[in-house]
Amino acid sequence: MIHLSEESRKGGASQLLIHTLSALVRLHELKHASPMYRTLRDENEIARCELEISPEIMKRYQIMEERYGSAALVPIKNGICTGCYLHQPKSGGIELTNSLYQCHYCGRLLYHLEDLYDESAF
């Protein structure tokens, strides 16, 4: 039987959160690219991304996508939602995962750009 240290478990969870955020951002990019240029490969990648995202996050994303379309998932910059341009409370957006938040005002899904590229942030 293999026992993982607490640090190993946290590291694995961090990698999973990074992967979830990356999959969600990639899904969003693919779904909102011009359908005229979407290929079968893109459709397959959309399906793969949807499977990699937890059902709870996927449901929230779909609700926001119905409401806001291509602006359902936006970066947060300097504590400001780039969808509604309102400053988030000091506590930040509503935390869904370590790297994904929901705006207190408009409900859009928020992420920090550096979380996509800086794996040491976790």
C-alpha positions in Angstrom: 0.0 0.0 0.0 1.3 3.4 -0.9 0.9 6.3 1.5 1.1 9.8 0.2 2.5 12.6 2.4 0.3 15.6 3.1 2.5 17.6 0.7 2.1 15.1 -2.1 -1.7 15.1 -1.7 -1.8 18.9 -1.7 0.5 18.9 -4.8 -1.8 16.5 -6.6 -4.9 18.6 -5.7 -3.1 21.7 -6.9 -2.3 20.1 -10.2 -5.9 19.0 -10.5 -7.1 22.6 -9.8 -4.7 24.0 -12.4 -5.9 21.4 -14.9 -9.5 22.2 -14.2 -8.9 25.9 -14.7 -7.0 25.2 -17.9 -9.7 22.9 -19.2 -12.4 25.5 -18.4 -10.5 28.3 -20.1 -9.7 26.1 -23.2 -13.4 25.0 -23.4 -14.5 28.6 -23.2 -12.0 29.6 -26.0 -13.1 26.7 -28.2 -16.9 27.3 -27.7 -16.6 31.0 -28.5 -14.3 30.8 -31.5 -16.0 31.3 -34.8 -18.2 28.2 -35.6 -17.3 28.6 -39.2 -13.7 27.6 -38.4 -14.4 24.9 -35.9 -13.0 21.5 -36.9 -13.8 18.0 -35.8 -10.6 18.1 -33.7 -12.0 21.2 -31.9 -15.3 19.4 -31.3 -13.4 16.4 -29.8 -11.4 18.7 -27.6 -14.6 20.4 -26.4 -16.0 17.0 -25.4 -12.7 16.1 -23.6 -12.7 19.4 -21.7 -16.3 19.0 -20.6 -15.4 15.6 -19.1 -12.4 17.0 -17.2 -14.4 19.7 -15.5 -16.4 18.8 -12.4 -20.2 18.7 -12.9 -20.8 21.5 -10.3 -18.3 23.8 -12.1 -19.7 22.8 -15.5 -23.3 23.6 -14.4 -22.3 27.1 -13.1 -20.4 27.7 -16.3 -23.4 26.7 -18.4 -25.7 29.0 -16.5 -23.3 32.0 -16.9 -22.7 31.1 -20.5 -26.5 31.3 -21.2 -26.6 34.6 -19.4 -23.4 36.3 -20.7 -22.3 34.3 -23.7 -18.6 34.8 -24.4 -18.2 36.9 -21.3 -19.2 34.1 -18.9 -15.6 33.5 -17.9 -13.4 36.5 -17.5 -10.1 37.3 -15.7 -10.0 39.3 -12.5 -7.5 42.2 -12.7 -6.5 44.3 -9.6 -9.6 43.0 -7.8 -11.9 44.1 -10.5 -14.2 41.7 -12.5 -13.5 42.4 -16.2 -17.1 41.5 -17.0 -19.0 44.1 -15.0 -16.0 46.3 -14.0 -16.9 46.3 -10.3 -14.3 46.0 -7.6 -14.7 42.8 -5.6 -14.9 43.0 -1.8 -11.6 42.6 0.0 -12.3 38.9 0.4 -12.3 38.7 -3.4 -14.9 36.9 -5.5 -16.8 33.9 -4.1 -14.3 31.1 -4.1 -15.4 28.0 -6.0 -11.9 26.4 -6.1 -8.4 27.7 -5.3 -8.2 29.2 -8.7 -11.8 29.9 -9.8 -14.1 32.5 -8.3 -17.6 34.0 -8.9 -18.2 37.7 -9.1 -20.2 39.0 -6.1 -22.2 41.3 -8.4 -22.7 39.8 -11.8 -22.0 36.1 -11.1 -19.5 35.7 -13.9 -16.8 33.1 -13.3 -13.4 34.7 -12.6 -9.8 33.6 -12.6 -6.4 35.2 -12.2 -4.4 35.1 -15.4 -1.3 34.2 -13.5 -3.0 31.1 -12.2 -3.0 29.7 -15.7 0.7 30.2 -16.2 2.2 30.0 -12.7 1.9 26.5 -11.3 3.8 27.5 -8.2 0.8 29.7 -7.2 -0.7 26.6 -5.6 
